[in-house]
Amino acid sequence: FANLYYSAPLQLVVIYISLAALIGGAYALFSTMLAWYSTNLFVRMGTGFLLTMLLNVLSGVFPERIYSPVLLIMGNSPTFLLPFRKFMLAIALVFVLIMVGNYVGGYRHASR
């Protein structure tokens, strides 16, 4: 993955832009999921930010066990970089969990 910097720099830039969009979308969906379960506006809006900061701190303390998605999408990331496939698998798993939470929350909200 790091070899793309020299062999295909444009492709690497497109990958990093796409990863930033995926991570931003995941955090937006997470806040949307919280909207189904909480009526407090500050909880809905602030939990995504607090989760990001918590993951940033924990990835600094435990660099090879906990990964912060925000730090992984930086071009000059100061953290340990995952293999690309493992990273994409983790993102896909997070999206599935968030979508299940959105589905269950929407179903509960519609049945009221």
C-alpha positions in Angstrom: 0.0 0.0 0.0 2.8 2.4 0.8 4.5 1.6 -2.5 1.7 3.4 -4.3 3.4 6.7 -3.2 6.1 6.1 -5.8 4.4 3.9 -8.4 0.9 5.5 -8.7 0.7 8.7 -6.7 -2.6 9.8 -8.3 -4.2 6.5 -7.3 -2.9 6.9 -3.7 -4.5 10.4 -3.5 -7.8 9.0 -4.8 -7.6 6.2 -2.2 -7.0 8.7 0.7 -9.8 10.9 -0.5 -12.1 7.9 -0.7 -11.1 6.7 2.8 -11.7 10.2 4.2 -15.2 10.1 2.7 -15.9 6.6 4.1 -14.7 7.5 7.6 -16.7 10.8 7.6 -19.8 8.8 6.4 -19.3 6.3 9.1 -19.2 9.0 11.8 -22.3 10.6 10.2 -24.2 7.3 10.2 -23.1 6.8 13.8 -24.6 10.1 14.8 -27.8 9.3 12.8 -28.0 6.0 14.7 -27.7 7.7 18.0 -30.6 10.0 17.0 -32.9 7.0 17.0 -32.0 6.2 20.6 -31.5 9.6 22.3 -33.6 12.7 22.5 -30.7 14.8 23.8 -29.1 16.9 21.0 -25.8 17.2 22.7 -25.5 13.4 23.1 -26.3 12.8 19.4 -23.8 15.4 18.2 -21.0 15.0 20.7 -20.7 11.3 21.0 -19.1 10.9 17.5 -16.5 13.6 18.5 -15.8 12.0 21.8 -15.4 8.6 20.2 -12.9 10.1 17.8 -10.9 11.7 20.5 -11.0 8.5 22.7 -9.7 6.4 19.8 -7.0 8.9 19.0 -5.7 8.8 22.6 -6.0 5.0 22.9 -4.2 4.5 19.6 -1.3 6.5 21.0 -1.2 4.5 24.2 -1.7 1.1 22.5 -0.3 1.6 19.0 -0.6 -1.9 17.7 -3.9 -2.9 19.4 -6.3 0.0 18.9 -6.5 2.0 15.7 -8.0 5.4 15.2 -9.6 5.7 11.7 -8.9 9.4 11.7 -5.2 8.9 12.2 -5.1 6.1 9.6 -6.4 8.3 6.8 -3.7 10.9 7.2 -1.0 10.8 4.6 1.8 11.1 7.1 0.2 9.2 9.9 2.2 9.0 13.1 0.6 5.7 14.1 1.1 2.1 13.1 -0.5 1.5 9.7 -2.7 -1.5 9.2 -2.5 -3.7 6.1 -5.0 -2.2 3.6 -7.3 -5.3 3.5 -7.6 -5.5 7.2 -8.4 -1.8 7.4 -11.1 -2.1 4.7 -12.5 -5.2 6.5 -12.8 -3.3 9.7 -14.5 -0.3 8.0 -17.0 -2.7 6.4 -17.7 -4.4 9.7 -18.3 -1.0 11.3 -20.7 0.0 8.5 -22.6 -3.2 8.9 -23.0 -2.7 12.7 -24.0 0.9 12.3 -26.6 0.0 9.6 -28.0 -2.7 11.8 -28.3 -0.2 14.6 -30.0 2.3 12.3 -32.4 -0.4 11.1 -33.3 -1.5 14.6 -33.7 2.1 15.8 -35.9 3.0 12.8 -38.0 -0.1 13.3 -38.5 0.8 17.0 -39.3 4.4 16.1 -41.8 3.4 13.4 -43.6 0.9 15.7 -44.4 3.5 18.4 
